[in-house]
Amino acid sequence: MIFARKATTPSPAHAARLIGLGSYLPPQKVSNADLASRLDTTDEWIRTRIGVAERHIADPATATSDLAVEAGLRAMKSAEVEHVDAVIVATATPDHHVPGTAPLVAHQLGLRQIPAFDLSAGCSGFVYATTVAAGLIHAKTAGTVLVIGAEKMSAVIDPADRSTAPIFGDGAGAVVLTAGHADEPGALGPAAWGSDGEHADAICIPDGGSRRPSNPTDGVNDPYVRMKGNEVFRHAVRRISQVTQESAAAAGWAIQDIDRLIVHQANARISAAVANTLGIPTERVPSNIIHVGNTSAASIPLLLSHSAIDGQLKARQRVVVTSFGAGFTWAATTLLWPIDLQALA
Ligand code: UT7
């Protein structure tokens, strides 16, 4: 059984509006040559099958919250705000099972006593979190929300697994959303989202949760992401294409109206297949996977930030942001690109 929600349109008068954008990558880079020196793989295989040349990896002393704080600071500076009403951190790699990562981030940002919570939806986490934030703004529960996607994927990737180690990287990105009107630049439009837990084992960390608590003495201790790559690939192309169409249609946009499609950076061939399925020219589909790999929930805000900085996102463009990940989960939202947004990286 599939649980999916069709797109819902927020009232035209009251929508969430993007006013701040920031991102952070830890300084250390790992090249394909570095990986090939210890794994049975090659630079050529990784470039042609995934589209990645290098990825950023956090040092052992750095946790997801540290990456999130850096991105959050930049987003708040970009928005020129010193306070927000709530913080949501989308992550699959929290600092701890308990407590959540968001309260630590809010504390580090000096945002004392505001609501702060994590959202776990795999690589779709950031788009899910912006949808939740837009709902809070729409309901007037919060006026301004900081939404962060942050991952230390290197903490959950088996360094000896050649089917995952070349794909993933670490990083964080963040946006500040505030109340606005649906027809003004910066406004988020209708979101479409869904999930299908039938495929829960396609991307899964087997141990360390309540199903199989880590117990090294019983030999139960696999703390790493295990992925059925081909299955994930097929579903990703289908779901991303579908949810993009649903979100655009709910906004009243034809596919040809989309100026920029911001696709979760899972694999360059997934983005190409989605563009091909939808008939969107590849020059309208920005990409940064070659330099950052798949950063899971950080992928979308990192790509937004990098695309804004390199001039690929311009005022009033019609943008669709679209994602797919563990769960399976998928989500998309439309966005009118703001005027005068200074992204900071
Ligand atoms: O963010 C959401 C989560 N993740 C994704 O969306 C990832 C989705 N999946 C993928 O990106 C791709 O399925 C992978 C990159 C994981 C794998 O690419 P593929 O083209 O689907 O490769 P494959 O698994 O079908 O393997 C093809 C061949 C196999 O060899 P044989 O059996 O044909 O001899 C693999 O053993 O490539 C081999 N292979 C490798 N060779 C060199 C698999 N990994 C590697 C490697 N280096 N790293």
Residues whose N, C-alpha, C, O or C-beta is under 5 A from the ligand:
A	BS01	UT7	D40 T41 T42 W45 R49 I50 C123 R162 S163 P166 G229 N230 V232 F233 A236 A266 N267 N294 F324 G325
